[in-house]
Amino acid sequence: MADDSCTNCGMLLNPENTNCPKCDEHRYAKNRKLTLSIDIAHARQTLAQAEQQLDQAIEQAMTEQFGNLKIIVGRGLIRDEIHRSLDAAQWQNRIRDYQPEKYNQGAYVIQMHPCT
């Protein structure tokens, strides 16, 4: 994490600060309305690599408190396997919900759980 300022009060945050020491706003509060987008299918990934990238992307979206996560999966075998992995992630309560992107069936939009 790089040094940056609190989006609520402007206080300078150190890399180890999760919350602002002045106003207690979470470091990534601004991300709650944003979507993290990651392509896991177009760099010649294997199925195992794509699944690993999905897990890393979910962890990043949770840690950095993104509201949504967009996973670009293409239309082949990776898409089918990622669909199964997303079912498992939803069952494990790691994600809230997911669906294919409205105008791009080669991508999923994942709703993350709201942060407290």
URZI-V451988 format. One record per residue. N is the residue number from 1. PSI is psi in radians with two decimals (* if undefined). NEAR is the number of other ideal C-beta (glycine too) atoms within 12 Angstrom. Layout:
BEGIN
N/PSI/NEAR, N/PSI/NEAR
END
This chain:
BEGIN
1/2.39/13, 2/2.72/10, 3/2.39/13, 4/-3.13/17, 5/2.66/19, 6/2.32/25, 7/-0.22/21, 8/-0.86/19, 9/-0.22/16, 10/-0.01/13, 11/2.46/20, 12/2.27/16, 13/2.39/28, 14/2.77/17, 15/-0.53/11, 16/-0.15/10, 17/2.13/23, 18/-0.72/20, 19/2.71/21, 20/2.29/24, 21/-0.30/17, 22/-0.91/15, 23/-0.05/18, 24/0.25/16, 25/2.40/24, 26/2.49/22, 27/-0.67/32, 28/0.37/30, 29/-0.58/26, 30/-0.39/20, 31/-0.24/24, 32/-0.46/25, 33/0.12/16, 34/2.90/19, 35/2.21/24, 36/2.27/29, 37/2.26/22, 38/2.33/32, 39/2.07/24, 40/0.37/37, 41/-0.07/29, 42/0.30/19, 43/0.54/14, 44/0.66/13, 45/2.61/26, 46/2.96/15, 47/-0.76/23, 48/-0.72/16, 49/-0.71/18, 50/-0.74/34, 51/-0.69/28, 52/-0.73/20, 53/-0.66/29, 54/-0.84/40, 55/-0.75/26, 56/-0.69/20, 57/-0.71/36, 58/-0.77/37, 59/-0.76/20, 60/-0.77/22, 61/-0.66/36, 62/-0.85/27, 63/-0.78/20, 64/0.16/26, 65/0.73/28, 66/2.52/33, 67/-0.62/27, 68/2.77/31, 69/2.19/42, 70/2.13/30, 71/2.07/45, 72/2.07/32, 73/-0.11/39, 74/-2.82/25, 75/0.24/17, 76/-2.54/19, 77/-0.64/18, 78/-0.72/33, 79/-0.81/29, 80/-0.77/20, 81/-0.70/27, 82/-0.63/41, 83/-0.79/28, 84/-0.70/21, 85/-0.63/32, 86/-0.65/35, 87/-0.79/19, 88/-0.74/19, 89/-0.64/31, 90/-0.75/22, 91/-0.64/13, 92/-0.01/14, 93/0.46/13, 94/-0.47/25, 95/2.77/33, 96/-0.89/24, 97/2.91/21, 98/2.74/31, 99/2.73/20, 100/2.56/21, 101/2.50/21, 102/-0.85/10, 103/0.23/8, 104/1.71/19, 105/-0.09/17, 106/0.30/24, 107/2.61/32, 108/2.49/41, 109/2.14/31, 110/2.22/39, 111/2.18/24, 112/2.78/36, 113/2.48/23, 114/2.52/17, 115/2.57/23, 116/*/7
END
